[in-house]
């Protein structure tokens, strides 16, 4: 059986004014559209890993509800946690 290297990463996502942010201790990215942020994650995250045998990166994106205004908390179900899987 052939072994593949899978990297698991976690990013905290927030939305402030016009921008989406995704960050952890090693990377911070921002974009106006969520799809653009996902593209930046896909293209920038592999650069953090030196192992060229990486075949898959799973990214858990967790929304930072502490930045959520109190008056909007009733709508928190519209904001989400998500998982992205990139295969190389």
C-alpha positions in Angstrom: 0.0 0.0 0.0 1.3 3.4 -1.0 1.6 5.9 1.8 0.5 9.5 1.3 1.2 12.5 3.5 -1.8 14.4 4.7 -1.4 17.7 6.5 -4.1 19.0 8.8 -4.2 22.7 9.5 -6.6 25.0 11.3 -7.4 28.6 10.4 -9.5 31.1 12.2 -11.8 33.1 9.9 -13.4 36.5 10.5 -15.1 39.1 8.4 -14.4 42.7 9.2 -16.0 45.5 7.1 -15.2 44.4 3.5 -12.6 41.7 4.1 -12.5 38.0 5.0 -9.4 37.0 7.1 -8.0 33.6 7.6 -5.1 33.2 10.1 -3.2 31.1 12.5 0.2 31.4 14.2 2.0 30.9 10.8 0.0 32.7 8.2 -2.5 35.6 7.7 -4.4 36.1 4.5 -7.2 38.4 3.5 -9.6 38.9 0.5 -12.8 40.6 -0.3 -14.5 37.5 -1.5 -14.6 34.1 0.4 -13.7 32.3 -2.9 -10.6 34.5 -3.3 -9.6 33.7 0.3 -9.9 30.0 -0.4 -7.7 30.4 -3.5 -5.1 32.2 -1.4 -5.2 29.4 1.2 -4.8 26.8 -1.5 -1.8 28.5 -3.1 0.0 29.8 0.0 -0.5 27.1 2.6 1.7 24.5 0.8 4.6 26.9 1.0 4.7 26.5 4.8 5.5 22.8 4.5 8.9 21.7 3.4 7.9 18.1 2.7 7.3 17.9 -1.1 5.6 14.5 -0.7 2.4 16.2 0.7 -0.5 14.9 -1.3 -3.4 16.4 0.6 -4.0 19.3 2.9 -7.1 19.5 5.1 -7.9 22.9 6.4 -10.4 23.5 9.1 -11.7 27.0 9.0 -13.3 28.1 12.3 -15.3 31.3 12.4 -14.2 33.6 15.3 -17.5 34.4 17.0 -15.8 36.6 19.5 -15.6 39.3 16.8 -19.4 38.9 16.2 -21.4 42.0 17.2 -23.9 41.2 20.0 -26.8 42.5 18.0 -26.0 40.0 15.2 -25.7 36.9 17.3 -29.2 35.9 16.6 -28.0 35.3 13.0 -25.0 33.3 14.0 -26.3 30.2 12.1 -25.6 32.2 8.9 -21.9 32.1 9.7 -20.1 28.9 9.5 -17.2 26.6 10.1 -16.0 24.7 7.1 -13.4 22.3 5.9 -11.4 22.6 2.7 -9.5 19.7 1.2 -6.8 20.3 -1.4 -5.2 17.4 -3.2 -1.9 17.7 -5.1 
